[in-house]
Amino acid sequence: MLSFHTDSIPEDLCYKLLTSLVAPRPIAWVSSISPEGVRNLAPFSFFNVVCDSPPLVFLSISKRDDGRRKDTAENIIRVGEFVINFVSEELIKEVELTSGDFPPEVDEFDIAGLTPMNSELVKVPSVKEARAWMECTLFRHEELFGYDLILGRVVNIRLRDQDLKPIGRLSGRFCKVFEINQGS
Ligand SMILES: Cc1cc2nc3c(=O)[nH]c(=O)nc-3n(C[C@H](O)[C@H](O)[C@H](O)COP(=O)(O)O)c2cc1C
């Protein structure tokens, strides 16, 4: 048996162990807008559902290498709304493209050639090419060590159809998520 005392191992090993064991992680492809209306889009896999009544989700967003807040966190904190776009494997290239470290004035919808679509209950646009969408309002923001922890209240859920073909994050790679025909 191997054991790792997290206070005494390198940070990158701790990250590797956490992300290998908590797997697969769902991917939130988060669209947001700045107060000036500049669109932003980026993927986050430190993401999950917190509770269902009321429906809350969380995103854990690290700071940039220079200590600045990432655009997604800044926009959500300042505007109070965001959309989680859910995708399957045909959009992995675009998801990766939008994870680039672009300055705030860059619109990642344009960078990745994606179509902004009006949302129903929030002013933040959705990605038309996605398969499902959660429109969210900011419920709470906490600074946690070097992270912005965002709790979002899901106010609207839209599905293109029921064939979601979800993908996830398995350690540092993408994976397909399949159902096993067993259990309730
Ligand atoms: C699949 C995937 C998952 C990611 N998950 C996270 C995450 O959970 N938290 C985080 O801070 N960054 C995560 N990143 C990195 C961000 O997407 C990246 O820092 C991005 O530039 C942030 O953009 P923004 O400044 O427009 O918000 C992830 C990247 C990829 C490709």
The ligand as an SDF file (V2000), in Angstrom:
LIG
                    3D

 31 33  0  0  0  0  0  0  0  0999 V2000
  -10.7930   20.7180  -19.4760 C   0  0  0  0  0  0  0  0  0  0  0  0
  -10.2520   21.8740  -18.6970 C   0  0  0  0  0  0  0  0  0  0  0  0
  -10.6540   22.0450  -17.3710 C   0  0  0  0  0  0  0  0  0  0  0  0
  -10.1980   23.1560  -16.6380 C   0  0  0  0  0  0  0  0  0  0  0  0
  -10.6200   23.2860  -15.3350 N   0  0  0  0  0  0  0  0  0  0  0  0
  -10.2340   24.3650  -14.6220 C   0  0  0  0  0  0  0  0  0  0  0  0
  -10.7100   24.5390  -13.2720 C   0  0  0  0  0  0  0  0  0  0  0  0
  -11.4950   23.7500  -12.7450 O   0  0  0  0  0  0  0  0  0  0  0  0
  -10.3000   25.6520  -12.5880 N   0  0  0  0  0  0  0  0  0  0  0  0
   -9.4520   26.5830  -13.1550 C   0  0  0  0  0  0  0  0  0  0  0  0
   -9.1180   27.5760  -12.5000 O   0  0  0  0  0  0  0  0  0  0  0  0
   -8.9940   26.4290  -14.4280 N   0  0  0  0  0  0  0  0  0  0  0  0
   -9.3780   25.3620  -15.1600 C   0  0  0  0  0  0  0  0  0  0  0  0
   -8.9220   25.2150  -16.4600 N   0  0  0  0  0  0  0  0  0  0  0  0
   -8.0970   26.2770  -17.0490 C   0  0  0  0  0  0  0  0  0  0  0  0
   -8.9660   27.4720  -17.5380 C   0  0  0  0  0  0  0  0  0  0  0  0
   -9.8770   27.0500  -18.5420 O   0  0  0  0  0  0  0  0  0  0  0  0
   -8.0300   28.5630  -18.0970 C   0  0  0  0  0  0  0  0  0  0  0  0
   -7.2460   29.0840  -17.0310 O   0  0  0  0  0  0  0  0  0  0  0  0
   -8.7250   29.6840  -18.8270 C   0  0  0  0  0  0  0  0  0  0  0  0
   -7.7440   30.4850  -19.4860 O   0  0  0  0  0  0  0  0  0  0  0  0
   -9.5340   30.5980  -17.9310 C   0  0  0  0  0  0  0  0  0  0  0  0
  -10.1010   31.5820  -18.7670 O   0  0  0  0  0  0  0  0  0  0  0  0
  -10.6730   32.9760  -18.2930 P   0  0  0  0  0  0  0  0  0  0  0  0
   -9.5160   33.8170  -17.8050 O   0  0  0  0  0  0  0  0  0  0  0  0
  -11.2950   33.5130  -19.5610 O   0  0  0  0  0  0  0  0  0  0  0  0
  -11.6730   32.7020  -17.2240 O   0  0  0  0  0  0  0  0  0  0  0  0
   -9.3220   24.0970  -17.2170 C   0  0  0  0  0  0  0  0  0  0  0  0
   -8.8850   23.9040  -18.5450 C   0  0  0  0  0  0  0  0  0  0  0  0
   -9.3370   22.7910  -19.2610 C   0  0  0  0  0  0  0  0  0  0  0  0
   -8.8680   22.5830  -20.6970 C   0  0  0  0  0  0  0  0  0  0  0  0
  1  2  1  0
  2  3  1  0
  2 30  2  0
  3  4  2  0
  4  5  1  0
  4 28  1  0
  5  6  2  0
  6  7  1  0
  6 13  1  0
  7  8  2  0
  7  9  1  0
  9 10  1  0
 10 11  2  0
 10 12  1  0
 12 13  2  0
 13 14  1  0
 14 15  1  0
 14 28  1  0
 15 16  1  0
 16 17  1  0
 16 18  1  0
 18 19  1  0
 18 20  1  0
 20 21  1  0
 20 22  1  0
 22 23  1  0
 23 24  1  0
 24 25  2  0
 24 26  1  0
 24 27  1  0
 28 29  2  0
 29 30  1  0
 30 31  1  0
M  END
$$$$
